[in-house]
């Protein structure tokens, strides 16, 4: 039961971080984004990564394990969040706050990698189980045969 609560807390943290990245992307599109090609490209990246981060917390298709294997570990998630947070940091209050929050979430994920091991998504579409293991080479403890 404790493992489920920890996984749920980290999934909520991941969604929160993804929403901050998405909010930064939306903010860039709403405010004078067209003044610089760099801000336009970064805005597109923030929107894309924000949506993907939020969706991957709920549904992580098995094909994505091969494409984004780093994201199946807390350390991989943490480094992605730290990188996104560093890209977000600016002198503006909103960007500064969002960047610091996303970096802090990334640091928590990196620490969690050494404490809790591997994360699990809330829902896996491959078989519909809740909290199903993402790694195809490992068996779920509930389904192991003696």
C-alpha positions as CSV (number, residue, x, y, z in Angstrom):
1,X,0.0,0.0,0.0
2,X,2.8,2.4,0.8
3,X,4.4,1.8,-2.6
4,X,1.1,2.8,-4.2
5,X,0.9,6.0,-2.3
6,X,4.5,6.9,-3.1
7,X,3.9,6.2,-6.8
8,X,0.7,8.4,-6.7
9,X,2.5,11.3,-5.0
10,X,5.3,11.2,-7.7
11,X,2.7,11.0,-10.4
12,X,1.0,14.1,-9.0
13,X,4.4,15.8,-8.9
14,X,5.1,14.8,-12.5
15,X,1.7,16.2,-13.6
16,X,2.3,19.4,-11.7
17,X,5.7,19.8,-13.3
18,X,4.2,19.1,-16.8
19,X,1.5,21.7,-16.2
20,X,4.1,24.3,-15.3
21,X,6.0,23.6,-18.5
22,X,2.8,23.7,-20.5
23,X,1.8,27.0,-18.8
24,X,5.1,28.5,-19.8
25,X,4.5,27.5,-23.4
26,X,1.0,28.9,-23.4
27,X,2.3,32.1,-21.8
28,X,4.9,32.5,-24.5
29,X,2.3,32.1,-27.2
30,X,-0.1,34.6,-25.5
31,X,2.6,37.3,-25.0
32,X,4.8,38.6,-27.8
33,X,6.2,35.3,-29.0
34,X,6.7,36.4,-32.6
35,X,9.4,38.9,-31.7
36,X,12.1,36.2,-31.7
37,X,12.4,32.9,-33.5
38,X,14.2,31.4,-30.5
39,X,11.2,32.2,-28.2
40,X,8.9,30.7,-30.8
41,X,10.8,27.5,-31.0
42,X,11.1,27.3,-27.2
43,X,7.4,27.9,-26.9
44,X,6.7,25.0,-29.2
45,X,9.1,22.8,-27.2
46,X,7.4,23.8,-23.9
47,X,4.0,23.0,-25.3
48,X,5.1,19.7,-26.8
49,X,7.0,18.5,-23.7
50,X,4.3,19.8,-21.3
51,X,1.6,17.8,-23.0
52,X,3.8,14.7,-23.3
53,X,4.8,14.9,-19.6
54,X,1.2,15.1,-18.4
55,X,0.0,12.4,-20.8
56,X,2.9,10.0,-19.9
57,X,2.0,10.2,-16.2
58,X,-1.4,8.8,-17.0
59,X,-0.7,6.5,-20.0
60,X,2.7,5.2,-21.0
61,X,2.3,2.9,-24.0
62,X,4.7,0.0,-24.2
63,X,6.2,1.3,-27.5
64,X,7.4,4.4,-25.7
65,X,9.7,2.3,-23.5
66,X,11.9,1.7,-26.5
67,X,11.7,5.4,-27.7
68,X,12.0,7.1,-24.3
69,X,13.6,4.5,-22.1
70,X,15.2,7.2,-19.9
71,X,11.7,8.3,-18.8
72,X,11.0,4.9,-17.2
73,X,13.3,5.8,-14.3
74,X,13.0,8.5,-11.8
75,X,16.5,9.7,-12.6
76,X,15.6,10.1,-16.3
77,X,12.4,12.0,-15.4
78,X,14.5,14.1,-13.0
79,X,17.1,15.1,-15.6
80,X,14.3,16.0,-18.1
81,X,12.6,18.2,-15.5
82,X,15.9,19.8,-14.5
83,X,16.8,20.5,-18.2
84,X,13.3,21.9,-18.9
85,X,13.5,24.1,-15.7
86,X,16.9,25.5,-16.7
87,X,15.5,26.4,-20.1
88,X,12.5,28.1,-18.5
89,X,14.6,30.3,-16.1
90,X,14.5,34.0,-17.0
91,X,14.5,37.3,-15.1
92,X,10.7,37.5,-15.4
93,X,8.8,36.6,-12.2
94,X,6.6,33.9,-13.7
95,X,9.5,32.3,-15.6
96,X,11.7,32.4,-12.6
97,X,9.1,30.8,-10.3
98,X,8.1,28.1,-12.9
99,X,11.7,27.3,-13.6
100,X,12.6,26.9,-9.9
101,X,9.6,24.8,-9.3
102,X,10.3,22.5,-12.2
103,X,14.0,22.2,-11.2
104,X,13.0,21.4,-7.6
105,X,10.6,18.6,-8.9
106,X,13.5,17.3,-11.0
107,X,15.8,17.2,-8.0
108,X,13.1,15.3,-6.0
109,X,12.8,12.8,-8.8
110,X,16.6,12.3,-9.0
111,X,16.7,11.6,-5.2
112,X,13.7,9.3,-5.5
113,X,15.6,7.2,-8.0
114,X,18.0,6.1,-5.4
115,X,15.4,5.6,-2.7
116,X,12.3,4.1,-4.4
117,X,13.5,2.6,-7.7
118,X,11.3,2.7,-10.8
119,X,8.1,4.6,-11.2
120,X,4.9,3.2,-12.6
121,X,2.2,5.0,-14.6
122,X,-1.3,5.4,-13.2
123,X,-2.7,3.6,-16.2
124,X,-1.0,1.4,-18.8
125,X,-3.0,0.8,-22.0
126,X,-1.2,-2.4,-22.9
127,X,-3.5,-4.4,-20.6
128,X,-5.5,-1.8,-18.6
129,X,-3.9,-2.6,-15.2
130,X,-3.5,0.2,-12.7
131,X,0.2,0.6,-11.6
132,X,1.5,-1.9,-14.1
133,X,5.2,-2.3,-14.4
134,X,6.7,-0.4,-17.4
135,X,9.6,-2.7,-18.1
136,X,8.8,-5.6,-20.4
137,X,11.6,-7.9,-19.1
138,X,10.4,-7.8,-15.5
139,X,7.4,-9.6,-14.2
140,X,4.7,-8.0,-12.1
141,X,4.9,-9.4,-8.5
142,X,1.2,-10.1,-8.6
143,X,1.6,-12.3,-11.7
144,X,4.7,-14.3,-10.8
145,X,4.6,-18.0,-10.9
146,X,6.5,-20.1,-8.3
